[in-house]
Amino acid sequence: MSRYIFYFSLCAILLSACSPSTTVPLGTPIPPEQEKVWTIKMEQSGGIMGLSRSIEISSDGNFTVTDQRTDKTVKGQLSAYELTSLRELVTTAKLASIPPTEETGCADCFIYNLEIQGKGEPISVQLNDVTLPDSGLGSLVVFLRGLMDRSLM
């Protein structure tokens, strides 16, 4: 049930800039330009080393990456290619059923708290290494983790 609520909420955010008479079948990619202002936030925590990082990216491509363990913060700007890739990952995401993190029984997994904010209500989901592959958000999380890794080197 929560899968459908999340999926429909994501579609609502992506469609919120469309005129009321526009209808788009579910699962159809929405051109990213239709959602003018958005932010994506992801926190990555856990693992055997107790990682605690976060990233926030705005629609203009500005991002901030923070590593709480090392007290390091890096600000940057996505390239045009990276920004286009990120928009495509968000607009083409097809969410699957995501069981609650506490039910997966993964003690040393990374936990990913992902939030997408557009014009409507924010969409929030918590994933871990067990639920990520089948969530429909794997490519987005891999993109965000890669950006965090590169930024914090």
N, C-alpha and C positions, 0 to 999 in steps of 0.2 A: 504494500500500500504506500509506504513512504517513498518507494522508487517512483511511483506515478506522480505523487505530489511534487517531488523534486524535479522530475522531468517537465511537468507542466509549468512549474515556476520558472525553470530555465527558459522554456519557450516563451513565457510571458515577458520575461526581461528582454529577450532578443526581439520580440515582436512589438514591444511597447512604443517604439518610435514609428511604427507603421500606421497608416490611416485605418480607421475602424472598418472600412469596407474591404480591406485586404485580407484574404484568407490564404494561408500557407499550410499544406499538409504537414503533419508531424513528421519529423525526421528530415525535412528538407532544409539544407543549409540556408541560413539567412545572411545576406551580405553584411559584413561587419560594420560598414559605414552607416547602417541604419540605427545603430545604437551609438549615439554620439559620445556620451560620457559614461565611463564605467571604471571600476577598480577590481583587481583580483588580488586576493591575499591568500597566502598559504603559510602555515606553520608546520615545520617538520620537527618532531621530537622523538625521544626514545632511542631504541637500539641499545646494544650492549655498552656503548660508550656514553650514553646519556646526552645525545645531541639535542640542541635546542636552537633552531634557526627560524627565520621568517623572511618572507619576501612580499613586497607590495608593489604592484604595477598599476599605473593609471593609463587611461586611454590615449594620452599623448606620448606614451612610451617611457616616461620617467619611472625609475624603479629605485627601491631601497631594499637592501639586503642586510640583515642583522644576524650575527652569531652571538647569542646571549652568553655562552660559555667563555668566549674569548673577548667579549665586550667590543666587538668590531662591527662597524656599520659602514657600508659602501653604498654610494648613490651613483646612478648611471642613467644612460639613455639607450633604449633598444634601437638597433638599426632598423631601417625601413623593412628589411627582409624579416627580421625577428618579430617585429610588430605585426606584420601581415601573417606570419606563421602562427603567432599567438591567437590572433583574431580567428583564424581558421580552425584552430584546435578547439576554441570555445564554441564557435557556432556549429561545428559538425559533431560535437560530443553527443553520443547516444548512450544515455545512462541505463545501466542495468540495475537489478535489485542488489542493494548493498546491505548486508546484515550488520547489526550494531557491532561496533568494534569489540566490546567486552565479550561478545559471544564467539569470537574467533579463536580464543585460546592461544594467542601468540604473545608470549611474555617479552621477548626481545625484539619485537617488530618496531619499525618506524611507524609513527602515527602522523597522518597528514590531515590537518584541519584546513579545508579549502572554502573560501567565501568569494562569491561573485556578486558584485553590487552594480546594478544599473539604475534605471529610473524607478523600478518597482521595489518590492521587498528583496532583501538580500537572500541569496541561496547559499546555504551552508551544508557541508557534508564532511563527515569524518571517515577517513579510510585508513587502512594499515597495509602492510606488505602482503597479507593474505587476501584482503578484499580488493586491493588495487587492480590486479590483472583483469578481473571480470567486471569492473565497475563502469567501464566506458570512459573513464577519465585518466587512464594510464598514460597516454601520450602527453596530456596536459601536465600531469605531475612530473613526468620525466623531463619535459621542457623546463619547468620551473626549478627542479632540482639541479639541472645542468647549469642554469643561469646562476643559481646560488653558488654552486661549486666554483665556476669560473670567476665570479665576483670576489669570493673570499680567499682566493689563492694569493 
